Amino acid sequence: MKTWPLQSLTMEQAQRKQFQLVDIICRHFPGSDFLSAGDLGLVPGLNQPQMTQRVEAVLADFFGAPSAALVQGAGTGAIRSGLAALLKAGEKLLIHDAPLYPTTAVIAEQMGLQLIRADFNQLDEVKKAIAEHHPQAALIQHTRQKIDDSYGLQEVIACFNQFDLPSLTDDNYAVMKVAKIGCECDATLSTFSCFKLFGPPGIGVVVGKEKAVNAVRRSMYSGGSQVQGFQAMEALRGLVFAPVMHAVQAQVNDSLVEQLNAGDIAQVKQAFIANAQSKVLLVEFHQPIAEIVLARAQQLGALPYPVGAESKYEIPPLFYRVSGTFRESDPTLEQRMIRINPNRSGEETVLRILRESCEGL
């Protein structure tokens, strides 16, 4: 089975991202300012906590964008507010011809959006769909929606821009793992969850063009809709650790693929890396034993389900069914394939749990 996973950062590249972020923090937080837990409320003239505004400025600088906004609702909230900034209810949204991520599908339904589908793996189809249907915006998921997805984010965004089509990228599971996210490839907006980057639950980021980000801000006028200063500071602290920790995880995944494909566990037919949606190890068995393996792995210390998909709470490896979008594209995968996310564990732990879970099958 052939997959086209996103290119992970090397350890050296991840360290450089961490150092770049810390350098920007130093420029925005002189002296002891960074040691503050963060303020609360609507500061006059800002209509938001002061620390939240300062963290947003750091995020904008780091991602090379004119503006950034922290929002409630994690990645889903970021996508919802971003789409509302680009589209009116009932307008047309161009999406990839693949199962839409469930929470995003709910947003599209709530807004009454007309979904225009095109295969983003084929740029000619994208251009044809834009010319025929004249959508008001485009949504592209940075990570894969189908196993055989191979599109390049930058190339697809460039295609949108040829038609002056505003675009929003769902960068969840890609931020701090790859060289560039959507706004760095000239998308109108990038959206992602801080919870997947060792930050607090419920906080999302919208970063990109100033006009679109300002439209997001206008929807957060009340105090209750604001991200408070302590939440913003916690999100920023988590972000600092994300690139190196994810680079370690990528190294573990690469080692596991090599060992499993060398026949280390007889029940395994093949193993490969895929973005499903987070970058994980997919293990295919010779026999339909996935359900039994998952039940046994849980008893051996593996996490049975995600919390925030790579949140700060997820330390042991995750042994889980393949993603919903993958199952929808091929229902047979559920019985013969599992996904494994090492999280903070090493390959020895993952191999031990997988080997013992497969014994006698």
Secondary structure, DSSP 8 states (H G I E B T S, - for coil): ----------HHHHHHHHHHHHHHHHHHS-TTGGG-----S-BTTTTB-HHHHHHHHHHHHHTT-SEEEEEESHHHHHHHHHHHHH--TT-EEEEESS---HHHHHHHHHTT-EEEEE-TT-HHHHHHHHHHH--SEEEEESS-SSTT----HHHHHHHHHHTT--EEEE-TTTTTTSS--GGGGT-SEEEEESGGGT--TTEEEEEE-HHHHHHHHHTT-SGGGS--HHHHHHHHHHHHHHHHHHHHHHHHHHHHHHHHHTTSSTTEEEEEEEESSSEEEEEEESSS-HHHHHHHHHHTT-BSS-SSSS-TT--S-EEEE--HHHHHH-TTHHHHEEEEE-TT--HHHHHHHHHHHHTT-
